[in-house]
Amino acid sequence: MTTSPNADPAEIQRFEQSAAHWWDPQGEFKPLHSLNPLRVELINQRMPLAGLRVLDVGCGGGLLAEAMAHLGAHVTGIDLGEQALSVARLHLLESGETVDYQLTSAEDFAAQQPEKFDVVTCLEMLEHVPNPASVVNAIGQLVKPGGRAVFSTINRNAKSFAMAIVGAEYLLKLVPAGTHEYRKLIQPAELARWAREAGLLTDELVGLHYNPVTERYSLGGNVDVNYFACCSKPAPT
């Protein structure tokens, strides 16, 4: 790792303290368990994962990484949380899946593995780092020409503040209070600009919606709050 990784030590510590609960479907990561099938379906529909080399940036305890490996992808997961990676590796003994977990940053890994991955995912992570543009740039380096990158994050506006912070954290208590800071949220235009500067084209924006009555997640066109950005890296002509 670099001496100054693009990471907030307080953010890493907060997730490290919760690492033991990553695979508890009724614990504080319950929202991730609930929406994980949707995330995997969205990715797999846009680039069928079987046989592809895939990188999950900010993999945490491995929910997404394992699910993609289950579909036949050759998955690497990277994170800066040692405890989260320990939990992820331990869970492989239960699931029987194969994932290569590494303690490193996106920037350092890009220097080691440029253009080695067919698909790179970075979900629910950009809003937790000091310099998200640097992560996007690293992902642009990691994706093969002709490959795809998929990001998910939270928009920055009054509606997202009301729903993703006030509603989700303090009223519905879907995630612990203080999980998100409004100033760190990312507007789609900002993410698209960072992607373009990293050599990626933003092909599609998809909204993620939560119904508090049914407690179910769905995908749609409204990106006012949570959203996915699906990007491609043009192949040489």
C-alpha positions in Angstrom: 0.0 0.0 0.0 1.0 3.6 -0.5 2.0 5.6 2.6 -1.0 7.8 2.1 -3.8 5.7 0.6 -7.0 7.4 -0.7 -8.9 6.5 2.4 -10.5 8.1 5.5 -9.2 6.2 8.6 -12.4 6.9 10.5 -14.5 5.4 7.7 -12.3 2.3 7.6 -12.5 1.9 11.4 -16.3 2.2 11.4 -16.7 -0.6 8.8 -14.0 -2.6 10.6 -16.0 -2.5 13.8 -18.9 -4.0 12.0 -17.0 -6.6 10.0 -18.2 -9.6 12.0 -21.8 -8.8 10.9 -21.2 -8.7 7.1 -22.9 -12.0 6.5 -25.8 -11.6 9.0 -28.8 -11.0 6.7 -30.8 -9.4 9.6 -27.9 -7.3 10.9 -26.8 -3.8 10.0 -25.8 -4.9 6.5 -29.4 -6.2 5.8 -29.9 -3.6 3.1 -26.9 -5.0 1.1 -28.2 -8.5 1.5 -31.6 -7.4 0.2 -30.4 -5.5 -2.8 -27.5 -7.8 -3.7 -29.5 -10.0 -6.1 -30.6 -6.8 -8.0 -27.0 -5.6 -8.2 -25.7 -8.9 -9.5 -28.6 -9.1 -12.1 -27.9 -5.6 -13.3 -24.2 -6.4 -13.8 -24.7 -9.8 -15.4 -27.3 -8.5 -17.8 -25.0 -5.9 -19.2 -21.9 -8.2 -19.4 -22.5 -11.9 -18.7 -20.1 -12.8 -16.0 -19.3 -16.5 -16.6 -15.7 -16.9 -17.5 -14.8 -13.2 -17.2 -12.1 -11.7 -15.1 -13.8 -9.4 -12.6 -12.6 -7.0 -9.9 -14.7 -5.7 -7.0 -13.2 -2.5 -5.6 -14.2 -1.9 -2.0 -15.4 -5.5 -1.6 -15.9 -5.4 2.2 -17.0 -8.8 3.5 -17.5 -10.2 0.0 -21.3 -10.2 -0.6 -21.0 -9.0 -4.2 -17.7 -10.8 -5.0 -19.0 -14.2 -3.9 -22.3 -13.7 -5.8 -20.4 -12.9 -9.0 -18.0 -15.9 -8.5 -21.1 -18.1 -8.1 -22.1 -17.1 -11.7 -18.7 -18.3 -13.0 -16.6 -15.2 -12.9 -13.0 -15.2 -11.9 -13.2 -12.6 -9.1 -10.7 -10.5 -7.3 -11.8 -8.4 -4.4 -9.8 -5.5 -2.9 -10.4 -3.5 0.2 -8.4 -1.5 2.8 -10.2 -3.1 5.7 -8.2 -6.1 7.2 -11.1 -7.3 9.3 -13.6 -7.2 6.5 -11.2 -9.2 4.3 -10.7 -11.7 7.0 -14.5 -12.2 7.2 -14.7 -12.5 3.5 -12.0 -15.2 3.3 -13.5 -17.1 6.2 -16.9 -17.1 4.5 -15.4 -18.8 1.4 -14.9 -21.9 3.6 -18.7 -22.0 4.1 -19.7 -21.1 0.5 -17.1 -23.1 -1.4 -16.7 -20.2 -3.8 -13.3 -19.0 -5.1 -12.4 -15.3 -4.7 -8.9 -13.7 -4.6 -9.1 -11.1 -1.8 -6.3 -8.6 -1.5 -5.5 -5.8 1.0 -4.8 -2.9 -1.3 -6.1 0.4 -2.8 -7.6 0.8 -6.2 -4.8 3.2 -7.1 -2.0 0.8 -6.1 -3.7 -2.2 -7.7 -4.1 -0.2 -11.0 -0.3 0.3 -11.1 0.2 -3.5 -10.7 -2.7 -4.8 -12.9 -3.4 -2.3 -15.7 -6.1 -3.3 -18.2 -6.4 -6.8 -16.7 -10.2 -7.0 -16.0 -13.2 -7.4 -18.2 -15.5 -5.9 -15.5 -14.7 -3.7 -12.5 -17.4 -3.0 -9.9 -17.3 -0.3 -7.3 -20.6 -0.2 -5.4 -21.5 1.9 -2.4 -17.9 2.9 -1.9 -17.1 6.2 -3.8 -19.1 8.3 -1.2 -16.8 7.1 1.5 -13.4 8.1 0.2 -11.6 11.5 0.3 -10.9 11.6 -3.5 -13.5 9.6 -5.4 -12.2 10.9 -8.7 -8.9 9.1 -8.0 -10.7 5.8 -7.5 -12.6 6.3 -10.8 -9.4 7.1 -12.6 -7.8 3.9 -11.2 -10.7 1.9 -12.4 -10.3 3.4 -15.8 -6.8 2.0 -15.8 -7.9 -1.5 -14.5 -10.6 -2.1 -17.2 -9.6 -3.8 -20.4 -10.4 -2.0 -23.7 -13.9 -3.2 -24.5 -14.6 -3.9 -20.8 -17.2 -2.4 -18.5 -17.2 -0.6 -15.1 -20.2 -0.4 -12.9 -20.5 2.2 -10.1 -23.2 2.8 -7.5 -23.5 5.8 -5.2 -25.9 8.4 -3.9 -26.9 11.7 -5.6 -26.4 15.0 -3.9 -29.6 17.1 -3.6 -32.3 18.0 -1.2 -34.3 14.8 -2.0 -31.4 12.5 -1.4 -30.6 14.2 1.9 -34.2 13.7 3.0 -34.4 10.1 1.8 -30.9 8.6 2.0 -29.8 10.3 5.2 -32.8 11.5 7.2 -35.1 8.8 6.1 -32.8 5.8 5.8 -30.5 6.5 8.7 -32.7 8.3 11.3 -36.3 7.3 10.6 -36.2 3.9 9.0 -32.8 3.0 10.5 -31.9 0.9 7.5 -28.2 1.8 8.1 -26.5 3.2 11.2 -26.8 7.0 11.7 -23.8 8.8 10.4 -23.1 6.3 7.6 -23.2 9.0 4.9 -22.1 12.7 4.8 -24.1 14.9 2.6 -21.0 16.8 1.3 -19.5 13.5 0.1 -22.5 12.5 -2.0 -21.9 12.5 -5.8 -24.1 13.9 -8.6 -24.3 11.9 -11.8 -22.8 14.7 -13.8 -19.7 14.6 -11.5 -19.3 10.9 -11.8 -19.8 11.0 -15.6 -17.1 13.7 -15.8 -14.6 11.7 -13.7 -15.4 8.6 -15.8 -14.8 10.5 -19.1 -11.5 11.8 -17.7 -10.5 8.2 -16.9 -11.3 7.0 -20.4 -14.7 5.6 -19.7 -18.0 6.3 -21.3 -21.1 6.5 -19.2 -23.6 4.4 -21.2 -26.5 4.2 -18.7 -27.7 5.6 -15.4 -30.1 3.4 -13.5 -32.0 4.4 -10.3 -32.3 2.2 -7.2 -35.5 2.6 -5.3 -36.7 1.3 -1.9 -40.3 0.7 -0.9 -40.6 1.0 2.9 -44.0 -0.8 2.9 -42.9 -3.9 1.1 -39.2 -3.5 2.2 -38.2 -4.3 -1.4 -35.7 -2.7 -3.8 -36.3 -2.1 -7.5 -34.5 -0.5 -10.4 -35.9 2.4 -12.4 -35.2 5.5 -14.4 -35.2 8.0 -11.5 -31.7 8.7 -10.3 -32.6 11.4 -7.7 -31.3 9.4 -4.8 -29.4 6.0 -5.2 -28.2 5.2 -8.7 -25.9 3.0 -10.8 -23.6 4.3 -13.5 -22.8 1.7 -16.2 -19.7 2.6 -18.1 -17.6 1.1 -21.0 -14.0 1.5 -22.1 -13.8 1.8 -25.9 -11.8 -0.8 -27.7 -9.1 0.5 -30.1 -10.4 0.9 -33.7 
